[in-house]
Amino acid sequence: MTAQLFIMRHGEAAAGHPDSERELTTRGQAEAERMAGWFGRQALAGARLYTSPFVRARQTASPVAEALGIEAEVLPLITPDDSPAAVCDWLIAHASDTPIVLVSHMPLVGLLAELLTEGRALRGLGFPTAAVAELEGEVWAAGCARLLRFRAPADIR
């Protein structure tokens, strides 16, 4: 069974402290809306959407959830410095053939995409704000996924 995984970085966020409370800037909100429009044009029947508990990720996930007609669920293990291997373990434990969308942060999004596609998490893929990596795979283990597309807000017309 081949499944889809969409790994998304949150939109541009303002500086601030504590990190978990940083909010999207006006630009970040626009990026999230643009990518939500893109998600709304994808065939993602039955998709599940998970977001980091950090404010900027939840704010990014909100328009995506609306575009997909689903609720976003908070997933505590996808904050910036969490382990990409732990996320792989979670994905394996929650495997299904329905698409999964994860809204998270750098460096996790880059390291997770690299781990799933290359089998290692050394430098990570570069993700502009609100960018999405679309992967497919039969199992979400190291080196077992294929990168299908990479989209950033600037790519969406």
Number of C-alpha atoms within 10 A of each C-alpha: 9 12 17 23 26 23 26 31 29 33 31 22 22 16 12 10 8 7 14 15 15 16 22 23 15 13 14 22 20 17 24 29 22 21 27 22 18 16 20 17 11 10 10 15 10 13 18 18 22 22 29 24 20 22 18 28 31 23 21 30 33 18 21 26 22 16 18 22 13 14 15 22 16 18 17 12 17 25 21 16 12 16 17 24 17 13 18 18 15 13 16 14 10 10 16 15 14 16 21 22 25 25 31 30 26 20 20 23 30 23 22 28 29 23 25 25 21 18 15 17 20 12 11 18 18 14 22 17 20 30 25 25 21 21 23 20 19 16 18 25 18 20 16 16 25 17 18 12 11 15 17 18 21 12 10 11 7
